[in-house]
Structure formats: structure tokens, C-alpha cells
């Protein structure tokens, strides 16, 4: 049922696209543009009234782009009524947008007589003044025709009232026509609003100038003044001047005795002017009003310019493509059990790995990549690492291709942006002829790996290492925008373009599925060299203990890059809390380096932690096991990890872990078994550390459990599982060719 509905939507969408394209062609070839329209209309009126002292014209108000009332009901009556011309007293458009001017021009073209528009508040809205001027002409003007002079004011104040008053005074003083007829969208005198629900409280001509204008109008013998701006008909006489309000040619009316659809018929016989209301019996149904508004939107959208047309057609094309894929593409959401990854057993692969950071840059991702390289190499595969260059004269490695750096991400930062535009990289990978490309970041060199993989038509595997949303401070975008939208979009789009994804924990897999990643996912934690932590010499441990714990202090260890996303501020606050409540002396060794080191040193001094916290700096990877064996408890405050590789290494050395609960950590640390995980609460965190320091039996139990837990995460096991995943992806790729 759902599939049939999507199929129908797809074909309807294609039909709609074809209809819109046809309509666009029609508009461009059959509907002309227009400018200075009043010049042509005035000329036609002058020709019609030339030498005539008797004629008829109609006045409408508040047309408001109405098709249902003005176009379908009033225009036919005007065309049959033997009128010489029509005047809109104001508010002919529902707003001053370009689309509304296009629409009213199209509607007025149905009249079989000349027409003129007064400039009103609706015409002025949305910066409509310059559009009115371009399409119709000046906002205020006058002209003689027959035995009358017709005067149009700009009642909105867009044209200065002082200037208009002087112009009107001179124009009326020089006029010698028998009849003077004036049009102003805003009425000059108040009318009864009791039946209108006070729809428009500011309907009058400008209060500060109204008296001056009415005195001038009445003293110079103006015969009639026509206004709109209210949904009703009203006729008043002041001195010898008749003031008419007409506002029922299509805008919103209440349909009662005071407010109803109508237009005004004006008969001129010599110097006599007769004004008569012509009531329209029926209104417009709300459904038709809604449909006509939609039609005006469609019409104007295409007629205004090619950009709107292209954007809309592009949108429909995207929808059509999406519907086609949903309807006509067969989908099997279960694994393809016909794929036999074991069929590749014994085949040695050529694997190119693309990474934005690698050794000697010290971090979790480079170490993880290096361990995978070691494990795959032991299985007989040939692995080429593509990584940034860190020094001009760095030592060349046979299977590490260094991409020259463009610039560091930040001043004094170890991070480098490799030159993704280098032709050398393409040549090197082409000569290497990889069977698999494995990328470790969803941008920069990782994106280059995906591009080359598509170029060579080889499978691309992506390992999701990093929670990008925690790195917003490195990106020149507003933090909330990057954290809440951009980061997740980057990961989702990139992962879905790869052939397979590797994640270190189940929580990372849940995240990828939640943001919309559809590709196959392998949950495989990074392997650790468990034996290296068992083979540390006692002399090395004793040497470090003499240096950092000469008085028998308990040693706490934290290994982390010194950067904002690692939550080190919380770590120091918790240590200050522990310092206040712990009875046993301790020292915290923070191993690692990074951009916030100077800030941390200042914070340690400010918090009076210099005797308890030591920043060791960067330590070569082969010396890390000795520091871990020295430590009693491992502390980890970061909330930006996808896995806790350093936590597994700490456990391999027999250290229980106290960590902040987060993704990656939650899958490794088991409360009361191999450590503790807490919320971001320095008191609770410090209490868990103190508990391990003071309770010897609990400490021994968790230390033993930590070692037993870590033994299951060997590099060999890690590499074998990745190798099987490669085989499965290769089979799928081969089958799809």
C-alpha cells in the first residue's frame, strides 16, 4: 500500500514538473513585461474623452489582487457597463511585492477600457514604491481629459506632504476645467467603524496635514474625492465637495449593510457629477480565496525571474529522484548471506589508509592506526599510510606517504592540514593499486581517500574515531550550529558514501544509526598490546617511583591530549576536591601535550595543586607501559571519545579506572567490576577515587578484574576481525559490479 502511494507521488511529481516547465515557457513567450503603464493609459483616456463633456467612469477600492470578486464579478460588469475608464482608489494589491504587481497587471489586462491606480498603503508595503514607479509611473500626478482634471495624491507619505501640498496648490490654482476630481487612498474624514470590528484604526490621511489639505480642496472647489482603505461604502459632503470611501472591490468585507462588495459608478454630464454605488450580491468562498492566493504565488514565482524557476524545478527534481529511489530500488535490509568473506582467505591485500594525523603526532587515532597497520602486516597484507608531513626533513618510511602540509590548524599546533590538491598523492596511490582504501576521518585527507576510492572503483572503509561535535571550538562556525547540525551531517553523509563503517563500541554504532547511517557497521574496539604492559621491568617502575613518589605517595595517572575537548578543567577541580578530603597522600601524573598546556599550568598554580599534579608532557608510546605500571588508579575525564583505548591500556597494567560517564567509556568501564563511572560531579568523582585509595580489598579486586578484562582486546584479534570485514565488503563490491 505504502509503495503504491509512493509510486503515485512519483508520477504526480513528474507531471507537475512538466506542467511547470510548460507554464514557464508560456509566461516567457506570451506574457510581456510592462513599465510606465500609466503613460499609455492616460493617453487612451485623453483620446476617449477628447471633446466630450458627458462620460462615465468607475471607481473601485481594495481590489487586493482578488480574482474571485474583482476579476470574475466586477470586471465583467464594467466591460458590459459602457464605462470610459476605471480608477482604483487604492489597495489594488495585497502587498507591494513584485509578484502582486505582476498579478494585478494581469488582472487589469482583462478590462476593455483604460485604467489608473492610486498609490495606497498596500502598494507601498514591502518597499513597493519603487516597483509602482517602475511599472506604472509617478506616485502623484494630474492630467486633464474632456472637461475635467483628474488628480492623484500619494496619501502614504512616501512623497513628502509639504511638497505635495505645494504642488497641489499650484495645480488647482492653474486648473480651468469644469470638474476637479481627486483620488487619495486614505480618506480625509472619519467614518463610522462600529460595524467593521475596527479593522483599520489608522485609515485616515495623515492627521497633521489633513486639515490643510481639506481646506485647500474645499476652497478651490474640488467636486469629488475618492478614497479606499476601508472595507465599506461611505458618501459625505463637506462644503461643495463630495467625499467617497469605496473599499469593496475584492478585499475582505463583512457582508452586511455597511460592509459589502461593490464599486462606484460616476457619471459626468457637463459640470454635474452623479455618484452611484453598484452593489455586488455575492461574496467569495474562503476555499476559492485560498486557491486564488496559491495561484498568484505560482504565477508570480515563475514570472519574476529565472532564479526562482530554477530553484523550484531543482527542488522537484530532488524530490522525484528521492521518490524514484524509494519506489523502484529494491532494498534488502538484512545482510547479504550469499557473500562469503572466507572466499578471500589466503589473498593478500593492498590497503591504503588515509588519516589527518599520524605518528609522530601522539594521539589515540594515530596509535590506533599504527596498531592496525602492525596487525594487518603480520597477516601478510601490504599497508600504505597516507598522512600529513610534520617536518621538512623528516625520515622517509617505505610504506608511509607523507603529504606536504598546507598550514597548521592553529598556531603552535601539531595538527597539520595535508595538501589534498597534490598530484603526487594521486600518482602514489595509483601506483600502489590498493584493493581497499581505509579512511579514518570524514573530511580533508579522509575525503580525498573517498574520492580516490571512487576514482579507482575500490571499496572504501571508514573508521569512526572522533565525536566531531566536541571539536566546535576549532571550526570557524557558530558553536551551536556546528555541534547540533553540521557535525552530525558531515558524519552521516560521509559514512553513507563509504562501503562499510568500523566503530569501536556499541554506543558509537547506536549514534550512527540514530543520525541516519545506513551502511553496514562492524563493532570492533581498537586492539592493545597487552603483553607490553606485562613485560615492563621492575627497575623501570622503581626508577619512576623514586622520581614521582619518593615518599610513598599513591600515583594517579591520566593520559590525554591537552586540549579543550578533553574536559581537563573538571579533572583539576575534582583533584582539588580529593586533596581536601583524602587522607592518603597522592600525586596525579598527566601524560600528554597540547594547545592548552600553558593554561593548565596557570590553573594548577592558581588552585594550589603544584604539589599534587605534575604535567609530564608527551611520552614516547614505548614508555607508556612503564607509567601505567607505576600508577595505582587511572583517571579519565574526557566526554568526546568514541572508545577508551587508553583505558584498556591502563586496565592491562592493572589500574582500576575512574571515568566520567560518556559514549565509549560506558561500553568498557563496568561499575564495581573494573572501575567506576560517574556523572560530571566532582564530589562523586573524588569520592570514588578516595574509596579505591582507602579500601585495599576493593582496590585489589578491581585491579585483578581490570587486567582480566583487558586481555580480550589484543591487536591480533582486532586485525583478524578487520580483515574479515574487508573480505565481506570486497565480496559485496565484486558482486555489485
N, C-alpha and C positions, 0 to 999 in steps of 0.2 A: 504493500500500500504506500509506504513512505517513498520507495524507489519510483513508483509510478508518478507520485506527486512531484518529485524532483525532475523526472523526465518532462513532465508538462511544463514546469517552471523554466526548464532549459529552452524548450522550443518557444515558449512565450517571450522569453528574453531575447532570443534571436529575432523573432518577428518585430519586437519593439525596437531593437537596434536598427533593423532595416527600415521601419517606418520613420524613425527619427532622422536617419540619413536622407531619406526621400524628402522629408519635410524641410530639412536644411537646404537641399538643392532648390526646392520650391521658393523658399524665402529669398535666396540669393539671386534668383533669376526673375522672379515675378513680383517681389515687393521692393519698391525703390526706397532709397533713403530720402530724408526731407530736411530742409533748412529754410529759415526765414519765411515760413509758411504764411504769416500774416500779410506779407507784401503782396502775395498773389491773391489772397482772399479780399483784401481791401480794394485792390484793383477791380476784382469781379463785382464787389458791392457797388463801387462807383459807377461801373458800366450799367448795372441793373437799375440804379436809381437816377441815372442821368436824365434830367429834365422832368422827373416825376415829383409830384407833391403828395401823391397818395400811394402808400405801400404798406406792407405788413412784414413784421419780423417776429421771431420767437426768442424768448429768454429762458434758459434752463440754469439750474443751480445744483451743486452737489451731485454731478454725474458720477464721480468717484469710480471711473472705469467700469461702470455697470453694463454688462451685456444683457442681463435678464430684463431690466426695466428700460434703460435708455435705448439700447440698440434694438431690442425686439419689440418694444411697445411704443416708445416716443418717436423714434426716427421714422417708422412707417407713417405715423400720423403727421409729422412735419412734412414728409415728402408728398403726402396727399393734400396738405392744407394750403397750398398756394402761397407759401411764405417766401419772401425775397432773400432772407438770410437768417442765420441763427447765432445767438451770442450766449456763451457760457459765462455766467456772472462770477464764477469762481469754484474751486474744488472740483475740477473736471477729472482729476486723477486722485487715486487713493494715497499716493505719496509721490514725491518728486524724483523717484528713481528713473533711470533710463528705460527700464522695462515698461513702466507705467506710461511714460510719454509715447513710447512706441505703440502701446496698446490703444491709447486714446486717439492717436493719429489714424490707426487702422479703423477704429470705430467711426470716427468723423468722416472718413472717406466714403461711408455709405450714404451720407447726405447728398441730396441732389441740388444743393444750394450752397453758397459761401457760408463760412462760419468764422467766428472770432472767439478768443479765450481771454478772460480777465485773469490776472495773476493773483492767486489766493494762497492761503496758508498751506494747503495741501501741495500746490505746485512748488512752493518754496522749501518744503521739508526735504531732508536728505540732500542738502546743498543743491536743490533743484533749480535755483535761479539761473545759473549759467546754462543749464540744459534748456530751460524755457527760452532764454535769449537765443541760443543756437538754433532751436527748432522752429520757434515762432516769431521772435523779434523782441523789441524793447518791452520792458515791464510796464511802462506807462507811455501812452501816446494818444493822439486825437487825429481825426480826419473828417472832412466834410463829404457828405453824399446826399444827393437830392436836395431837399430844403432843410436838412438837419446837420448838426455837428455831433459826432459820437466821441466821447471822452472816456479813456480807460485809466484808472489810478492804480498804483501799487499800494494796496492797503496794508501790506505786511511790514512795511518799514525797511525793506531791503534797499529801496531808494529813499534817501533822506527826505523826511516830511517837509522840512524847511524848503528844500529845493523844489519839491513837488508843488508846494503851496505857491511859490513864486511863479513857477511855470503855468499852473492852473489859472492864477490871477491874470497873467498876460494873455493866455489863450482865450479865456472867457471875455476879457476886455476887447479883444480883437474880433471876436465872433460876431457875424452879422446874419447867421442863419435863423430861420423862423423857429426851429426847435433845437433845444440843447438837451442831450440825453447822456447821462453819466453812468459808468459801471465801476463799482468798488466791491470787492469780495466781502469785506467786513461792513455790516450795517452801521449807519450813523446814529440811529436812535434805538433805545432799548425796546424789546418786545416781551410779551408775556411768555415766561418759561415754565409756568406751573404744570403744563401737560407734557413737558419734554424731559422730565427727570433731571433737569439741569445738565444736559449732555455737554454743553459747552458754556462755561461761565465767562470765558474770555472771547466772546464772539464779536464784540464791538470794535469799531475803528479806534485807533489809539486815543485814550482819554484826554491826554494833554493837548492834542491837536484837533480833536473832534469839533469843539465849539468854533474854532477859527474857520474850519472847512465848511461847516454847515452855514455859518453866517455869509461866507463868500458865495456858496452855492445858491442860497435863497435870495441874496441881494442882487445877484446877477441874472436871476430869472431862469435858472435851470428847471426844465419841465419835469424830468423824471430821473430818479436814481435807482439803479437795480443792484441788489446785493444777494449774496448767498450765505454760506457759513452756518446756517441753522436748518434743521430738517422740518421746515414748515413754510406756509404762505402767509404773508402779512402785507397789508397796504395801509400806509399812513400818509397824511398830508400835513406839511408844515409850510406856512405861508402859501405860495403858489406851487410848491414843489411836491410831487408825489414820490414817496419813498416805498420801494417794493422789496420785500425779502422773499426769495424763492429758493427752496432747498429740497425739492422732492423729485429730482430727475434720475435718481438711481441710488443715492446713498441710503444709509439706514434711516428709516422712518418708523413711527409707532403705529401708523394706520388708524388714526382716529380723526375727529373733525379738525383738530388743529395741525396734525402732522400726517401728511399723506402724499402719495406720489402725484406729481403734477408738472406742468410747465406753464409759462405765461405767454399769451398772445398779445402783441402790441400792434395796434392799427393807427397809422398816421394819415390824417386827412387834412392837408393844409397845415394850419397851426394847431389842430386839435389832435390830442393823443388819447386813445382809448386803451385801457389795460384790462385784460380779462384772464382769469385763472382757468386753465384747462386741466381738470382732474383726471387722473388715471385710475380706473376702477380697481384693478387687482395688483397685488404685490408679488414679490418673488419668493419662492420656496427656499428655505435655508439650504437644502441639498443642492439646488441649482446654483445658489450663490457660491457654495464651496467649490463646485465643479468649474464654474467660470473663473474663480480665482486661480485654480490649478492650471487651467488652460492659458490664462495670461502669463503665468510663471513659465510654462513650457515655451510659449511663443517668444517671450522676451529673452529667455535664456539662450535660444538659438540665434535670435535676430541681432542681439547686441554685439557679438563678436565670435571669432573662431576659437578663441581660447576656451570659452565655456563649452562650446560644442565638442572640442577635442577631449576635454576633461570628462564630460558626461559619457561620450562614446567609449572612452578608455575604461571608465568605471563599469559600464555594461559589459565590455569585453572581458574584464576580470571576472565579473560575476558569471558570465557564460562559461568561461574556462573552468572556474571552480565547480559549477554545476555539471559540466561535462565529465570532469574527473570523478565527481561523486556518483554520477549516474552510470557512466559507461565503462569505468575502470573496475575490473574485478579485484576484490580485496580479500585477502586471507589473513586474518589477524593472529592465527596460530603460526608457530614456526614451521618452516618447510621441512618436513621429516624425510623428504626424498634426498636432501643434501646429506652427504656422508663426508664429514671432515676427515675421517680416518683414511679416506682415499688418497689424501695428500701425505700420509705417513712416509717418511723417508725422503721427501722432497725438501731440498734446502732452499730457503727463500732469500731473496734480496730485499731488505727492508730499509726504507728511508724515513728517518724520524725528523720532524720539524719542530723546533722549540724556540721560544723567545728568550730563554735563559738556560745556560748550561755551565758546567764546571769550566773555569774555577769559580764562577759565581756560586756561592753557597746558599742553598735553599732546598726546600722539600721537593720541588719539581725537578731541579737538576739531579738530585740524588736518586729520585725515583726513576728517572730516565736512564741514568747510568747503571742502576741495578738491573733494569730490564735489558739493557744492552748486554751486560755481562751474562745474564741468564740465557738470552737468545743465542749469544755467541757460543756458549758451552753446548748448546743443542746443535751447533753446526751452521747456523744462519749467518749471513753477512749483513751487518747493520751499519748504515751510514748516518751519522748525526749531522743535521744542518742547523747551525746555531750562530749567534752573533759573535763577532770578534771583539775581544776585550782589550787588546794591546796591539800596538803597531808591529812589534817584533815577537809575537807570541810563538811558542813552539808548535811546529806543524805536527799534526797527528794524522795517521794514514786514513782512518775512517771517520774523521771529524772535518766537515767542510765548514769553514768559518766565513760568514757573510759579513762584509765590511759594515761597520756601524755608521748610521747617519748622524745620530746625536744621542746623548744620554737623556733619559726621561726627565730627570731633574738634575740640577747642579750637584756635583759630588756623588751622584748616584751610580751604583754599579750596573744598573739596568741599561741595556743598550737596545736601540731600535735598528735592527739589521736592514740593509738596503734591499728591499723587496723588488726593486726595479733592475737589479743586476742581471745582465745576460749570462754572466758566469755561472750563476746558480742554475739556470735552466739547462745550460750545457752540461754541467756536472751531473745533474740528476738524469739527463737524457743518456749520458754515457754509462751511468750506473745501472740503468734499466731495472728499476725496482719492480718487484711483484706486489708489494704492499707499501702504501705510504701511511705512516702513523704520525698524526699531529697532536700536539699537546696544549695548544691554545686556540681559541676561536677567532683570533684576529692576527694581523701582521704576518709573521712567518708561518703561523698556523694556516691562515687564509691562503698564503702562497702555496703551501703544500696541497691544499684542496684544489686550487686552480691547476697545478701541475698534474695532480692525480686525474682530474677530468681530461686534461690535455692528452695524457698518456693512456687514458682509459684503464686505470688500475684502481682497485679498491682503496678507499681512504678510511682509516680508523681514527677516532677522536677519543682521547682520554680526558675526561672532565676532572681537572685537578683543583680548580680555583673558583670560589664563590665571588664572582665579579662584583656583586652589589656592595661588597665590603671595601671596594677599591675606588669608590666615587671621588675621594679626595685627590686622586691622581688625574682625573679626567676634567677637561675644561668645559663642563656642562653643569647646570644646577644639580646639586646633590640629590634631591628627591626625584628629579626626572631620571637620572641615571640609575639610582637604586631601584626604583619602583617600576620602571618601564624598559629603559634602554638595555640594561644588563641582561635581563631575562630574555628580551627579544633577540639579542646577539647570540646567546647560548642556544635558544630554540632553533633559530634559523640555521645556524651553523651545523648543529647536531643532525638536523633533518636532511642536510645536504650530504652527509657522510654515509658510508655503508654500514658502519657499526660504531657503537659507543662503549667505552670502558669506564666504569665508575668504581671507586674504592669501597663504597659502603651502600647498604640498602637504603639509607635515608637519602643519599645522593640520587639513587635511582627514582625514589618517590618524588623528589623535587623535579627531575627531568620530565617524568610522566605528567606531573601537575602542570608544568608550563607548556606542555603540548609536544614533547619529543616523541616521535612515533617509531624511530628506528630501533633495531634490536640492541639490547643492552646486556653487557656482561658485568656482573658484580665481582670484582677481583681486587682485594687490597694489595697495595704495593708490598713486595717481599722485603724481608730484612735479613741481614747476615747474622743469624742467631749465634753461630759458633764464634764469631769475632768477639762477642760480649762474654763468652766463657773463657776465651784464651788470653785475657788480659793478665799480665804478670803482676804478682803481688808487690814487686819492687816499684812498679809504676804507680800502683794505688797508694803505697806508703809515701812515695815522693810527693804526690798531690796532697795527701792528708797532712803531711808536715808543713806544706805551703799554705793551705787554706783552712786547716783545722788543727792548729798546733796545740790547743788546749782541750782537745776532745769535743769540739762543737759538732752538733749534728749538721749534716750537709743536705741542703735542699738544692735541687737543680732545675733550671728551666732553660730549654733550648728553643730559641725563636729569633727570627729576623727582627731587628729593632725598627719597627715601623708602626704607624698609627693603627692599622687594622688588627694588630696583634693584642690589643687590649692590655698593654703593659701598665697603663695608669692604674687600672684596677688591681693588678698584681702588686704594685708597690703599696697601695692603700691597705690591701689585705695583710701584707707583711708588717706594716706599721701596727695594725690591729693585733697580729700574732706576737709582735715584740712586747706589747703591753700585757698580754695575758699568758704567754708561755713561760713555764718555769725553767725549762731546759734551754741552754744557750744553743744558738744555731747560726748558720750562715747560708745565704742564698747566692748561688753562682748562676748568673745569667749569661749563657753562651750564645754568641751571635753578634752581628753588627748590622748597621742600617742607618737611615737618614735621621732618626730621632735620638741618636746616642747622646748628643750634647744636651738635649732637653732632658733625657733621663738622668744624666749625671747631675744636672742642676736640681732636678726634683728629689733625687736621693739625698743630696746635701740639705735641701730645704726641709725635708721630712726627718732629718737626723737619722738616716739609715746607713751612713757610711761604714759603720762597724758591722752591719748585718748583711749588706747587699754588695756584691762585687760584680762589676761588669767585666767578664773575661775577654770579650771580643770574639772575633771569628777564630774557630779552631779547625784545623785540617780534619777531614772526615775520618782518617785512620786513627786519630787521637780521641774521637768522641767516645768509644767504648770505655776508655780508662776513666773519663769524667763521670760516665754513667755508673761505673762500678764504685766510684768514690762516693756517689750520692746515696742518701737514705730514702728520700721521697722526691718524686718528680712532680713539678707544678706546671700547669698549662692553663693560661687564661684566654687564649685566642678563641674567637667565635666565628672565624672566617674560613675554617678548614673544611675540606671535603673528606679528609681522613686524618687520622692521627698517627702518621708514620713514626714520628719521634717518640710518641707514647709507647708504641710497640717496642721500639729500641730500648726505652727506659725499662719496660717490663722485662725484656730479655736480660737486662742487667740485674733484675731482682728488685727494682724500685716500685713500690705501690704508687698510684697516681692520684692526685687531687686536681680535678679539672672543672672548668665551667661547662655546664651542660649546653651542647650545641650539636648541629649535624656533624657527622664524622666521629665526634667524641662519643656520642650516645651509643654507637654500634660497637665500641671497643671497651670502654670502661663499664664494669658491672659493679654497682654499689655493694660494698661489703664483701666483694669477692677479690677483685684485683685493684681496688681503689675506691675513690668517692667522686661523684659529680654533683655539683650544686648549682643553684641559680646564681645570678650576679649579685651576691650578698657577701660583703667582706667579713661579716661576723660569722656567718655559717661556714664560709670557706676556711677562715682561720681556725675555727673550732674543729673542723675535720683534720687539719694538719696537726693541731695540738693533740688530738685524740691518738693519731698514729705515733707521735713523739713520746707520749706518756704511757701508752698501753703496749707493752713489749709483746705479749702473746698475740694480740690483734695484728701488730706490725709483721711478726714472723709469718702468720697465716697468709696475709695479703701478699707478702713478698714472694712466698712459695707459689701461690696461685698465679701471680703475675708472670713468673718465669714459665710455668706450665702453659699458660695461655699463649704466650709469645712464640713458643716452639712450633706452633702450627702455621706460622707465616714465613716460610722460607723463600729465598729467592728462586730456588729450583721449582717449587710448587707454583709460584707466581708466573714464571716463564712458561711452564708447561701449559697452564690454563690459557695464557695469552696466545700461545702457539695454536692450540685447538680452536680458539676463536678466529684466528687468522684463516685456518683451514675452512671453517664454516662460511666465512664471508667470501673467500675465494671461490668456493663451490657455487654460492648464490650468484656471484658476478659472472662466472663462466656460464651458468645456466641461462642468465638473462641476455647474453649476447646473441 
